[in-house]
Amino acid sequence: MSPSDRRINFLFVNSIRKDIWGGGEKWMYELGTGLRKKGYEVIYCGRPDSRFLNKAKSNSFRYYPLNFNSDFNPVTSYRLRKIIKKEKIDLVLLGREKELRLLAPVFWWDSRPSVIIRKGLAVVKNRLRFKIIYDRIVDVVITPSTALSDSLLEILPWLSAEKVKVLHNGVEIPGQVEKGTFRKELGIGENTFLAVILGRLSQQKGHKFLFNALSMLEHKIDGTQVIVIGDGEEDKALRDQVDRLEIGHLVRFIGHREDVSNILADTDLLIHPSLYEGMPNTVLEALAHGTPILATDIPGVREIAEKGGIIAMVPPEDPASLAKSLLKLKSDLSYRQSLARNGKKHVERYFSLDGMINSAEKIFLDTMK
């Protein structure tokens, strides 16, 4: 089957809370944009007035608002079924377990489109009811990394390995990006060493370990600014930690931003101290922009940097190692430049957005056969 036979319709469903925009949501949007360019119809479904749905709306995608207030809601399930029937959906892509549980009653005894769920993290319980739903409803499970695929198969011994497909994240390789915009906005001079941590303010992202590392360095990193970009449930706790450690002169919180290219163009170092990841888009974006990276040595990052000289890595939850590596990177320009060159070449070769979209298209069409 191909777009020329009949326009193929995909429904992308994501029940993420209204105020959250993370890597999974960005992945769904960029994939939909790429598939639309190839001639497919992509329709989005999410919470009313969510960032996820507003993004689709602002880029002229068709969309359906839907309340996802519980894992079992006959009204929501009925509406899902009605959307799928009305739009003649050929394949449904789900972003979370909640949507799968709401979708399960819809086609339990009825014909149904193909169903793919993307697992960005190994967050699922080994329960009989989940086994039944996966066996009955799910055709393919997509993971962004082999490490995550292996974890899922270990956690869920009943999950067929043939159903699990690895689809590495991909990022657009930027053209020439004007430098100086972000620094000018924040009043940061060219001689200031500018480091950025970019991601949700959650325990998973490891901000507190970075702040502990900064407190160890005292005045060894004078002339440095660490900009915290993002929002989330840990906002107050992290701001309190910065005040308690008396590192407010080093750290600035600026909230959620979408102008990632402008930010990375002016950044001397991206710091990514996460405790766990599937495959972090932030790291891939920094590599694509030629921005040096200091990250924790976790499977999702390790799979990106399969060899040395691409990302500087330290053990997770280790402020002392983080501090030592940060100090080296600040003082060694040639090391940073080497990481930047190697990283950009690596991501262009293995993690391009076009490559990811082409691979996803193949998985989708193969699933529908």
Secondary structure, DSSP 8 states (H G I E B T S, - for coil): --TTTS--EEEEEE---TT---HHHHHHHHHHHHHHHTT-EEEEEESTT-HHHHHHHHTT-EEEE----SS--HHHHHHHHHHHHHTT-SEEEESSHHHHHHHTTTTSSS---EEEEE-SS------HHHHHHHHHH-SEEEESSHHHHHHHHHH-TTS-GGGEEE----B-------SSHHHHHHT--TTSEEEEEES-SSGGGTHHHHHHHHHHHTTTTTTEEEEEE---TTHHHHHHHHHHHT-TTTEEEEE----HHHHHHT-SEEEE--S--SS-HHHHHHHHTT--EEEE--HHHHHH--SSSSSEEE-TT-HHHHHHHHHHHHH-HHHHHHHHHHHHHHHHHH-BHHHHHHHHHHHHHHHH-
